[in-house]
Amino acid sequence: MFSNNSGTVLSITGDLDITNNASATTSNVYIGNQGAVNVSGQTTAVNNASGTSGEIYVASGGNSTVTFAVQPILQTVIQEQLNAFGLAMTGMLFSTVS
């Protein structure tokens, strides 16, 4: 969990690579839960959680802001399957549900 409290600021001057490979029943990753996160490099987020649910949240709380200087790369197993059929997934919340 990055920048969990209101008033906190996390500035990342390089790249941010996040992979959620967790297998617990609920496996969540938060990029900016209540605070601010600023990423000046490339952000890559891959959600491969294998539990009942696994999510990567971006700016999930009401006090949170997340700024990406470079368009983020967001990937899930579901997205790869959709791409195989020529379909696309958009949005900032990516989930896997068993």
Z-matrix of the N, CA and C atoms (Angstrom, degrees):
N
C 1 1.442
C 2 1.531 1 107.29
N 3 1.317 2 116.29 1 125.01
C 4 1.456 3 122.10 2 -179.69
C 5 1.529 4 109.62 3 -107.97
N 6 1.320 5 117.84 4 133.63
C 7 1.459 6 123.96 5 175.42
C 8 1.528 7 110.79 6 54.10
N 9 1.325 8 114.99 7 72.34
C 10 1.460 9 122.01 8 -171.31
C 11 1.526 10 114.26 9 -86.42
N 12 1.312 11 119.33 10 -23.95
C 13 1.468 12 121.02 11 -174.72
C 14 1.516 13 112.15 12 -113.05
N 15 1.334 14 115.12 13 147.26
C 16 1.453 15 121.30 14 176.30
C 17 1.527 16 109.33 15 -56.66
N 18 1.306 17 116.94 16 135.01
C 19 1.456 18 121.46 17 179.97
C 20 1.517 19 113.55 18 93.26
N 21 1.331 20 118.82 19 -10.06
C 22 1.456 21 120.70 20 176.97
C 23 1.515 22 109.95 21 -86.51
N 24 1.333 23 115.60 22 148.56
C 25 1.460 24 121.58 23 178.57
C 26 1.524 25 108.22 24 -135.12
N 27 1.312 26 116.14 25 127.67
C 28 1.460 27 122.30 26 174.40
C 29 1.518 28 107.13 27 -115.02
N 30 1.333 29 116.71 28 119.89
C 31 1.463 30 121.78 29 177.39
C 32 1.521 31 108.63 30 -111.66
N 33 1.314 32 116.20 31 121.44
C 34 1.460 33 122.51 32 179.74
C 35 1.524 34 107.09 33 -108.83
N 36 1.322 35 116.73 34 115.94
C 37 1.458 36 120.59 35 -175.22
C 38 1.524 37 112.84 36 -86.68
N 39 1.317 38 116.88 37 -13.03
C 40 1.463 39 121.30 38 177.93
C 41 1.513 40 110.85 39 -111.11
N 42 1.328 41 115.31 40 -153.49
C 43 1.466 42 121.52 41 179.68
C 44 1.521 43 110.52 42 -83.23
N 45 1.329 44 116.22 43 154.30
C 46 1.460 45 122.94 44 177.28
C 47 1.528 46 107.91 45 -123.70
N 48 1.339 47 115.69 46 115.74
C 49 1.464 48 121.69 47 177.82
C 50 1.517 49 108.23 48 -115.55
N 51 1.332 50 116.54 49 120.84
C 52 1.467 51 121.96 50 -179.68
C 53 1.522 52 108.24 51 -124.89
N 54 1.339 53 115.84 52 129.62
C 55 1.460 54 121.74 53 175.27
C 56 1.514 55 108.23 54 -128.74
N 57 1.322 56 116.77 55 124.72
C 58 1.454 57 122.22 56 176.43
C 59 1.529 58 107.68 57 -102.67
N 60 1.341 59 115.92 58 98.17
C 61 1.461 60 122.49 59 178.47
C 62 1.523 61 111.16 60 -107.62
N 63 1.310 62 118.20 61 17.28
C 64 1.457 63 122.21 62 -173.18
C 65 1.519 64 111.28 63 -67.27
N 66 1.352 65 115.04 64 153.55
C 67 1.463 66 120.21 65 -179.98
C 68 1.530 67 112.50 66 -119.34
N 69 1.317 68 118.05 67 4.98
C 70 1.466 69 121.18 68 178.16
C 71 1.530 70 109.53 69 -65.67
N 72 1.322 71 116.86 70 162.74
C 73 1.470 72 121.70 71 -178.70
C 74 1.524 73 111.08 72 -52.76
N 75 1.325 74 118.10 73 -49.61
C 76 1.460 75 122.97 74 175.95
C 77 1.517 76 107.81 75 -120.84
N 78 1.315 77 117.29 76 117.26
C 79 1.465 78 122.33 77 -174.59
C 80 1.519 79 109.49 78 -128.13
N 81 1.321 80 116.60 79 94.87
C 82 1.460 81 121.24 80 -175.91
C 83 1.515 82 111.58 81 -112.61
N 84 1.328 83 115.40 82 147.72
C 85 1.459 84 123.55 83 172.71
C 86 1.523 85 106.35 84 -123.41
N 87 1.325 86 117.19 85 133.63
C 88 1.461 87 122.08 86 -178.88
C 89 1.526 88 109.71 87 -116.89
N 90 1.319 89 116.41 88 125.08
C 91 1.462 90 122.20 89 171.42
C 92 1.520 91 105.30 90 -107.14
N 93 1.324 92 116.71 91 95.38
C 94 1.454 93 120.94 92 -175.65
C 95 1.508 94 111.75 93 81.28
N 96 1.333 95 117.01 94 83.08
C 97 1.459 96 120.48 95 179.50
C 98 1.526 97 111.05 96 -84.08
N 99 1.309 98 118.90 97 -46.85
C 100 1.470 99 122.93 98 175.86
C 101 1.523 100 111.88 99 -134.03
N 102 1.325 101 118.04 100 -15.91
C 103 1.460 102 121.43 101 -177.85
C 104 1.516 103 111.84 102 -103.60
N 105 1.316 104 115.38 103 -164.70
C 106 1.467 105 121.97 104 -177.27
C 107 1.521 106 110.26 105 -106.67
N 108 1.339 107 115.71 106 143.26
C 109 1.455 108 122.82 107 174.51
C 110 1.522 109 107.50 108 -131.50
N 111 1.331 110 116.02 109 129.76
C 112 1.459 111 122.21 110 177.56
C 113 1.525 112 107.92 111 -122.45
N 114 1.328 113 116.65 112 122.85
C 115 1.461 114 121.41 113 -178.81
C 116 1.525 115 108.22 114 -118.56
N 117 1.339 116 116.54 115 118.87
C 118 1.464 117 119.34 116 -178.17
C 119 1.520 118 112.69 117 -91.35
N 120 1.323 119 118.26 118 -18.05
C 121 1.464 120 121.60 119 178.50
C 122 1.511 121 111.57 120 -99.37
N 123 1.321 122 115.33 121 -167.06
C 124 1.468 123 122.08 122 178.86
C 125 1.525 124 109.66 123 -73.37
N 126 1.324 125 117.19 124 136.94
C 127 1.457 126 122.95 125 175.26
C 128 1.523 127 108.72 126 -111.45
N 129 1.336 128 115.08 127 128.19
C 130 1.457 129 121.00 128 175.69
C 131 1.517 130 107.56 129 -125.12
N 132 1.337 131 117.19 130 124.21
C 133 1.456 132 122.02 131 179.31
C 134 1.529 133 108.06 132 -124.74
N 135 1.340 134 115.50 133 122.99
C 136 1.460 135 121.71 134 -179.33
C 137 1.527 136 108.13 135 -121.23
N 138 1.324 137 116.46 136 124.15
C 139 1.462 138 121.04 137 -179.48
C 140 1.527 139 109.51 138 -109.97
N 141 1.339 140 115.75 139 104.49
C 142 1.461 141 122.07 140 178.21
C 143 1.522 142 110.82 141 -119.25
N 144 1.314 143 118.05 142 27.80
C 145 1.467 144 121.86 143 -178.17
C 146 1.522 145 109.83 144 -59.96
N 147 1.327 146 115.69 145 137.96
C 148 1.462 147 119.75 146 -175.67
C 149 1.526 148 113.49 147 -112.99
N 150 1.328 149 117.95 148 4.39
C 151 1.459 150 120.73 149 178.00
C 152 1.518 151 110.95 150 -78.21
N 153 1.324 152 116.37 151 -167.28
C 154 1.454 153 121.45 152 179.11
C 155 1.527 154 110.85 153 -58.74
N 156 1.330 155 117.04 154 -43.37
C 157 1.466 156 120.78 155 174.36
C 158 1.519 157 108.62 156 -146.23
N 159 1.306 158 115.22 157 145.40
C 160 1.458 159 121.99 158 176.93
C 161 1.507 160 108.27 159 -150.04
N 162 1.312 161 116.20 160 127.58
C 163 1.460 162 119.89 161 -174.18
C 164 1.520 163 110.94 162 -136.29
N 165 1.318 164 115.51 163 153.50
C 166 1.462 165 122.60 164 169.57
C 167 1.520 166 105.80 165 -114.62
N 168 1.331 167 116.28 166 114.17
C 169 1.456 168 122.03 167 -179.76
C 170 1.527 169 109.67 168 -98.37
N 171 1.321 170 116.79 169 137.75
C 172 1.462 171 122.86 170 176.44
C 173 1.522 172 107.45 171 -120.83
N 174 1.353 173 116.96 172 121.97
C 175 1.472 174 122.62 173 -178.95
C 176 1.522 175 110.29 174 53.09
N 177 1.327 176 116.40 175 53.50
C 178 1.462 177 120.06 176 -172.00
C 179 1.523 178 114.10 177 -77.12
N 180 1.316 179 118.64 178 -30.92
C 181 1.454 180 120.74 179 -177.60
C 182 1.515 181 112.55 180 -89.33
N 183 1.314 182 116.00 181 159.65
C 184 1.457 183 121.77 182 -178.24
C 185 1.522 184 114.21 183 -62.99
N 186 1.336 185 117.89 184 -24.29
C 187 1.467 186 121.64 185 -180.00
C 188 1.520 187 112.67 186 -97.04
N 189 1.310 188 117.95 187 7.82
C 190 1.457 189 121.63 188 -172.06
C 191 1.516 190 112.59 189 -98.57
N 192 1.324 191 114.71 190 141.89
C 193 1.461 192 122.05 191 170.18
C 194 1.519 193 107.85 192 -133.51
N 195 1.309 194 116.43 193 140.73
C 196 1.464 195 121.85 194 176.71
C 197 1.521 196 107.33 195 -130.50
N 198 1.331 197 115.18 196 129.07
C 199 1.457 198 121.21 197 -179.21
C 200 1.522 199 108.97 198 -119.72
N 201 1.337 200 116.57 199 124.49
C 202 1.453 201 122.44 200 175.69
C 203 1.529 202 107.94 201 -109.36
N 204 1.336 203 117.08 202 124.54
C 205 1.466 204 120.24 203 176.92
C 206 1.528 205 110.96 204 -75.09
N 207 1.329 206 116.24 205 -25.67
C 208 1.464 207 122.49 206 -179.60
C 209 1.525 208 106.91 207 -122.79
N 210 1.334 209 117.65 208 139.77
C 211 1.471 210 121.55 209 179.16
C 212 1.526 211 109.99 210 -52.34
N 213 1.340 212 117.96 211 123.84
C 214 1.466 213 119.85 212 -178.24
C 215 1.525 214 112.76 213 -72.29
N 216 1.329 215 114.68 214 152.38
C 217 1.462 216 122.16 215 173.56
C 218 1.510 217 106.57 216 -102.27
N 219 1.331 218 117.30 217 115.67
C 220 1.459 219 122.91 218 -177.92
C 221 1.518 220 108.35 219 -116.59
N 222 1.317 221 116.20 220 127.69
C 223 1.455 222 119.36 221 -173.54
C 224 1.521 223 110.86 222 -139.73
N 225 1.319 224 114.91 223 138.92
C 226 1.458 225 121.08 224 173.01
C 227 1.513 226 108.61 225 -135.26
N 228 1.299 227 116.27 226 165.53
C 229 1.457 228 120.10 227 174.88
C 230 1.517 229 109.32 228 -60.21
N 231 1.341 230 117.35 229 -39.69
C 232 1.465 231 121.67 230 179.01
C 233 1.526 232 110.46 231 -61.72
N 234 1.330 233 117.09 232 -42.31
C 235 1.457 234 120.59 233 -179.74
C 236 1.526 235 110.58 234 -61.71
N 237 1.328 236 117.23 235 -41.02
C 238 1.459 237 120.24 236 178.52
C 239 1.520 238 110.67 237 -62.15
N 240 1.334 239 117.13 238 -39.21
C 241 1.453 240 120.62 239 179.01
C 242 1.528 241 111.09 240 -67.47
N 243 1.331 242 117.51 241 -40.28
C 244 1.463 243 120.51 242 177.22
C 245 1.527 244 110.62 243 -63.84
N 246 1.330 245 116.31 244 -41.90
C 247 1.460 246 120.18 245 179.89
C 248 1.531 247 111.11 246 -60.13
N 249 1.325 248 117.14 247 -34.66
C 250 1.459 249 121.06 248 179.48
C 251 1.529 250 111.27 249 -62.38
N 252 1.344 251 116.64 250 -26.07
C 253 1.466 252 121.56 251 178.63
C 254 1.528 253 112.10 252 -100.77
N 255 1.335 254 117.17 253 9.94
C 256 1.457 255 120.80 254 178.61
C 257 1.512 256 114.22 255 76.82
N 258 1.338 257 117.65 256 19.97
C 259 1.461 258 122.00 257 179.76
C 260 1.518 259 109.58 258 -105.71
N 261 1.330 260 117.76 259 165.61
C 262 1.458 261 121.93 260 -178.27
C 263 1.517 262 110.24 261 -129.22
N 264 1.324 263 115.97 262 153.24
C 265 1.465 264 122.81 263 174.79
C 266 1.525 265 107.31 264 -121.73
N 267 1.326 266 117.28 265 132.50
C 268 1.453 267 120.57 266 178.14
C 269 1.515 268 109.86 267 -124.93
N 270 1.317 269 116.94 268 161.22
C 271 1.454 270 121.94 269 178.69
C 272 1.514 271 111.32 270 123.73
N 273 1.318 272 115.40 271 175.11
C 274 1.457 273 120.07 272 -176.21
C 275 1.528 274 113.40 273 -110.60
N 276 1.318 275 118.51 274 -1.69
C 277 1.459 276 122.06 275 176.20
C 278 1.506 277 108.40 276 -113.36
N 279 1.312 278 116.46 277 116.95
C 280 1.449 279 121.47 278 -179.47
C 281 1.506 280 108.64 279 -117.48
N 282 1.321 281 117.12 280 127.08
C 283 1.452 282 122.01 281 -173.56
C 284 1.513 283 111.36 282 -129.42
N 285 1.312 284 115.03 283 151.79
C 286 1.450 285 120.64 284 166.95
C 287 1.513 286 106.93 285 -122.39
N 288 1.304 287 117.21 286 132.52
C 289 1.457 288 121.95 287 -179.20
C 290 1.521 289 107.90 288 -130.23
N 291 1.322 290 116.27 289 128.51
C 292 1.467 291 121.03 290 178.77
C 293 1.501 292 110.50 291 -92.74
